[in-house]
Amino acid sequence: MTDRGTGADVPESLADAAPEPFWLQDPARPAAGPALTGAQSCDLAVVGGGYSGLWTALLAKERDPSLDVVVLEAGRIGAAASGRNGGFCAASLTHGLENGLGRWPDDMHTLERLGWDNLRDIGETLTRYGIDAEWEPTGEMSVATEEWQVPALEQAAEKAFEHGWEPIMLGPDAVRAEVDSPTYLAGLWDRDSVVMVHPAKLAWGLADACRSLGVRVYENTRVTGLQADARRLRLTGVSRSRGNDAPHGTVTARRVALGTGAYPPILRRLRGFLVPVYDYALVTEPLTAEQRAAIGWRHRQGLGDSANQFHYYRLTADDRIVWGGYDAVYHYGNGLHPGLERRPATYATLAQHFFTTFPQLEGVRFSNAWGGVIDTCSRFCAFFGTAYDGRLAYAAGYTGLGVGATRFGADVMLDLLRVGLAPGEETERTRLKMVRSKPVPFPPEPLRYGVIELTRREIARADRNAGRRGLWLRTLDRLGLGFDS
């Protein structure tokens, strides 16, 4: 994004920003549940208490109410990616139509239909269990902020119509009538395939729904070991109490589902496919009626610009603006540490871009600034598989699109684990090439860090060069590894 402001108000705007995720400070956050103690057994053990694990536990009980299901979460329910994202719940399972068409063109009709069904089923589940996740079916609008991005939006519109979507292409006047920014040159509004949600409330609500069906949910219980015998899988680890790790009990399960996202998986074979990438976000104080009137945004749709290093942003229920993206940071050696969730230089960059986009909001201050880690793989959407003779299943690599797609991934894991299926039965999901294939693995360190850093620099260079991708990015494109931020 080309900076058009002076940036003079950036330090003041961030002066009182709490370094905590806005969503997780909601008064509705429940108290922590118990940690695991003693030796327990179950039919299905789910590792991870974010969307992936919670959907898996919930859908397993809906498929077979007699199943004994346990969820093990290392920290608090929804405290990782599920409580730190922008709350864009999308129908796409493939991180967009273009990415899916480039990888599985023969399956895209099915993948699109399954994605739409998945989004509808999420809404119906929230209604069925009385989950108030602040569900807003407003859609999402992609905006062009540079001339070179306009033809790309027009091409995306044509491709979307060819595959049954009905987005609205907006010129400069029309897009600014929707949301008023001097940076907007065009917009593509998909009104139907994205819903805004309160991400943490979605996770907390799913956990409550699981408990209502008899699922045992243990928090502050980090799984550190996995052992197998001829019939069972045994999970071991530690519980966290008052900041200290202590031995906890064990869970012996007939089947295990892994939904640990970007965090080091207990199944070592997954480590080559995943890299943890840090994403950062700000949220403003609630806007006044005058400030809202200055920017419009009557339809409250989610927004994203069309650069390679893009921003995503949306309104909250109390009329704050969540503003995130742009910087995607990888740390050497798959670095993961709570200290990496805070990055003042990125907060300042985001704030500068915010006031460039909305100069009429000069003087607005940010109440929160935070970061979180995304589970990224080289194909930018989830991959799946099994281990231990089909007794363990996993889904990972959602690359920022997990708010909606994790429910589909949970169904895939349960299919692979044969939950509720007859012997030898396949499903439409398990026949998909997307489910049967794996992404290209990342190289080992130090090459991994070098490749990712080079790619980040080349992405920034392409944005400065009217979108023209250099030799390195064109090579990645040919290999099916076409990164953006």
N, C-alpha and C positions, 0 to 999 in steps of 0.2 A: 504494500500500500504506500502510495506517495504521501509523505507528510506535508500537510498544508498549514498546520498550526505552528505556533511558537513553542509550545510545550511548557510555557511559563507556569501554568496551573497544575502541571502533573505532580510535582512533589506534594503540594498542599492537598490535592485530591486523594492521595494515598496515605496521608499522615495518620489517619485513625483507622486504617483498614486492619481488621483482625485477621491474623494468619491462620484462619480456620475455614473449612468449607461452609458456605452459607447454609446449605441444605441440612447439614448435620447439627446446626445450632437451633433447629426448629423445636419449639416447646413440645411438639408431639413425639419427640424421640423417646422411645421406651427405655426403661432401666435395663442394664445388662442382665442377660439370663445366666444360669448357672454354668460352671465349667464341668467338664466330664470328670467323674471319679469312679474308681472301682473297675472291675472287669464286666463288660457288657457284650451282648451279642445282638445281631439284628439280621434281617433279610437283605437290606440295602443300606450301605453307609455312603453318605454324600459328603465329600470334602470340599468345603467352601460355602460361606454363607452370604454370597452375593446373588445376583440375579440367576446365574447359571445353576448354582446349587439349589437355590430355593425353588425355582421352576421345576427342577428335576424331582425334588422331594414331593412337591405338590402334585405334579402330573402322575408320579408313580402311585400315590395314594388314590388318585382318581381312577387310574387304570385298574388297580387291584387294592381295594380297601383293607384286605387282610394282611397286606405287607407291613412288616415292622421296619420303620425307616428312621434313621438317625442322621442329623446334620451336624458336622463339626466345623466350627469357624474359629480361625486363629485369633481374631480380634473381636470386634463388635459387628453385629449384623448390619450390612450395608455401609460399613465404614471405609471401604476401599473404593474401587472404581464405581461401584453401584451407588455410592452416596456423594460422588464428586463430579459427575458428568453434567452435561448441559440439559439433559432431560428431553432429548429428541428421540422419540420412539417411532422408528421407521418400519415400513413394510418390506423394504429391500433386505434380502438375505445375502446379497453379493457385494455390498458396499457400492451400490449404484448399478444402473443398467449397463453402462459402458464396460465396467470391470467384469460383470457377469458375461456379457456377450463376447468379450475377448477371451474368455476361458472356457465357457461351457455353452456355446451357441445352440447346440441341439437340445439342451435341457432348460433353456431360459423361459420358455412358455410355462413349464411346470414350476420352475423356481419362482417366477413372478406370482403364479396363482397360489402357491404355498405361502409366499410371503404375505399376500393380501389376507389369506385365511388366518395366518398367524396373528396379524395385527387385529383383525376382528375378534379373534378368540381371546386376546389379551383384554380388550375392552369388556367382553362378556364375563371374563373371570373376575375382573374388578367389581362388576355389578353383582355377580353371584355371591361374592364373599364380603360385600360392603366395604371395599377398600377405597379410601379417599386419597387418590394419588394426584389430585388436581388435573384430571384428564381433560385436555383441551384439543379437539380435532381441528386445528387451525391450518395445518399444512406447513410447508416450508417454501421460502422464496430465495432463490439464488440470484445474486446481483452482480452485475459487471461494474467494476470501478476503474477499469482501463479499457481503451478502445479495442485492444486485441482480444478482450474477453467476450465482446458482443457476438462475433460470429460463432464462437464456441457455444454460447447459450442458444443461439438459433439452431445450430446443428443438434444440440441436445433435445430441443423441442421437437424437431422432426423425428428423431429416433424414438422419442417417447410416444409420439402419436402412432408410429408404426407398430408399437407393442402395446397399444390399448390404453395408454395413459392420456390424460386430457389436461396438461398444464396450460397456463395462460402466459403468453409472451407479452411483456410490457416494454414499451419504449420509455425514453427518459422522463417525459411528463407523467405518464401513467404510473411508473414505478415510484416516482417521488410523491404522487398522490396517495400511494399506499403507505410509504415510509419516507419521510423527507430528509434526504441527505444530499449535500452538494456533490458527493462523490459518485452518486449512482447514475449510470448511463443506460442501463437496461435491467430487466429482471425476468426471471422465469419462475412463476408461482405454481407449484404443485399443491393443490388444495386438499388432496385426499390421502396421500400416502404417508404422512408424518403427523404424529400427535405430540403435543407438549405435555410433559408430566413433571411432577415433583419427584425427582429420582429417589431420594431417601425414603419418602413416604411409600413409594412403590415397594421398596425392599422390606420395610417394616410391615407393610400390609401383607406381603406374601408370607413372611415369617409367621404372622398371626394366623393366616389361613392354614399354613402347614400344621401349626400346633392344634388348631381346631379339629383337624383330621387325625390327631394322635401322633404326629411326628415329634420325636424328641430332638430339640434344638439346643446344642451346647455352644456357648461362646467362650472366648479367651482360652481356646483349646487348639493348639497348633500341632498338626500331625507331622511327625518327623521321620516315621519309619513305616515300612510296609513289608510284611512277610507273608509267604504263601505255603500252604500245605496242599494235600490232594483235594480238599473240599472247601476250604475257607481261606479268606484273606484277613490278616491281623494288622490293625492300624495301631501305632503307638506314637507317643509324643509327649508334650509338656503342656501344663496349664499356666496361665499368667495371673498372678494375684499380687496386687500392690507393687507392680513393677518387677516382680521376681519370677523366674521360671522354676517350676517344681514338677517332679514326675506326676503324671496323672494316670488314670486308668487306661484300659485298652478296649477296643471294639473289634470283635470278630464278626465278619459279615460274609454272607454267601456271595454278594456282589458289591462292587464299589463304583461310584461315579465321581470323576475328578472335575471340579469346576473352580480351579484356583487362579485362573486368569494369568496375570503377568508374574505372579510370585513363583519362586522356584518349585517346580513340580516334583512330587515324590517319585514320579516315573521319569527316569533319567533320559530316556530316548526323546522326550519332548523338548529338551533344552536347546537342541540345535535349531528348532523351528521357531522359537519365540525370542523376541527381545522386548525388554521393558522400556517404554518411551514415556517421558514425563510431559504432561500437558498442563497448562496453567490457565487460570480464570480469575476474573474480577466480578464483583457485583456492586451496583450502585446503592446508595440510599434510595428509599421510595421517591419516585418522581412526583412533583406537585402537578395539579391539574393544568397549570400553565405550561409546565415542561412537557407533559404528555401532548398537549395541543400543538406545541412547537414542532414535534416530530411526527404527529399523526399516529400511525400504527394502530388504526381502529380494529383491524382484523387479527391482531396479535399473533401473526404467523411467525414461526422460527425463521431466522435469516442466516445466510452464509454468503461470503463473497467468493469470487471465482478464481482467485489467484492460486498458485501452487501452495504458497504459505497462506492459508486462508484463516479467516475469523468465523466463528459461529456465535450467534447471540439471540436472545429471546427475552420476553417479559415474564416476570414472576406474577403470582396471584396478587401481590400487593404493589405491583407496578414498579419494581426494580428492573434494571437491565443486567442480565448475566452476559458477560463479554469474555470469550475465551478463544483459544487456538493460537495460530501463527507460529509460535515457537514449539517445536517438538524435539526434546532433548534426550539423547542417549548417553549414558555414562559407561565408561570403560568397564569391561568384565560383567556386563549385565547388572550394573550397579543399582542397588535398591537400598534406600536408607531414608528414614523420616526427615532428615535434614534436607534432602533433595526436593522435598515438596515445597520449599520456600526458595524463591528466586527473585529478589528485588529488581534485578536488571530487566527481567522479562515483564514484571508487573509495570515498570515504568514504560516499556515499549508498548504494552497493551493499552495503558492509559493514554499515551500519545496518540495511538491509532483511534482510540475511542473518540477523542475530541476532534480529530481530523474528520471522522465520519459524522459526528454530531456537534459542530461548533456552537449550535444554538443551546447546548447544554453546558456551556462554560459555567464553572462554579459548582457543578455536581461533584459530590465526594463519593468515594468507594468505601463500603462498610466491611467488605471481606476480600481477601486475596489468598488464593490457595493453589495447590498443585495436586496432581494425582498421576498414577501410572497406568498406561494402556498396554494391553497384551497385543503386540504387533507381530504379524507374520508376513511373509513375502508376497502373499496373494491378497492381503488386506481384508479377508473375511475368514470365517471360522473353518477349521479343519477338525477331523474326527478320527477315532480309531479305538482299538481294543488291545488288551494285553491279558496275560495270565489265562490263556485259553478261553477268552471271551468273558471272563468274570469281572474284568475292569473295563470301563469305557471312559473316554475323555472327549472334551470339546474345548477348543481354545483358539486364540488368534483373531478375535473379533475386530480388532483395530479401530476401536472407538464407536462401533455400531452395535454394541451389545445390548442396549436398552430393550430393543425389540427382538433381535435375532437370537438372544439367549434362550428364549422360550422354544424356538425351533430346535436349537442345539440340544436342549434338554430332551425333547422328543426323540431326536436322533440317538442320544445316549441310551435312552430306555429301549428303543428298538434294537440297538446293538447288544444290550443286555438281556433281550428277549422278555422284557417285562410285559405281561399281558398278551404275549404272542404264542401261537401254536408252534410246536417243533418244526423247524425248517421254513417257517413262514417269513417271507420278505415283506417289506413295506415300500410304498412309493418313495419314501425318503431314502431308504438304504440302497435303492437302485440308482440314485443320482451319482453322476460322475464327481460332483462336488464332494459327496460323502465318501466315495471310494478312493479319492486321490489325496495326495499330500502336497503342501507347498514346497518350493525349493528351500532347502535349509540355508541358514546363514553360515558364513565361514567362521572358523574359530578365531579367537583373539591371537595376536593383535590385528589380524586382517579385518575382523568384524568391525572394530571401531573405526579403522581407516576407511573402509567402504562406506559406512554410514555417514561419517563426517564429510567425506568427499561428496556424497549424494546431497547432503544438506546444503553445502556451499553451491553446488550446481543448480539446485532448486531455486535458491535465492537469486542466483545469477540469471536464470530463465525469467523470473518475475521482473527483474530490472531490464531485461532485453526483449520486451514485448512478447513474452511467452515462448520465445524460440529456445528449444531444448538443444543443448550442446551434444557433442559426441558421446559423452558418458551417459547422459540420460537417454539418448536414443538407443544406445546399446542395451540399457536396462529394459527399455520398452520392448525391444525385440525379444528379450529373454522372458518377457512377462513379469518384469519386476519394476514397473514404472511408478516410482515413488512420488507422492506429494507429501505435504506436511500433515 
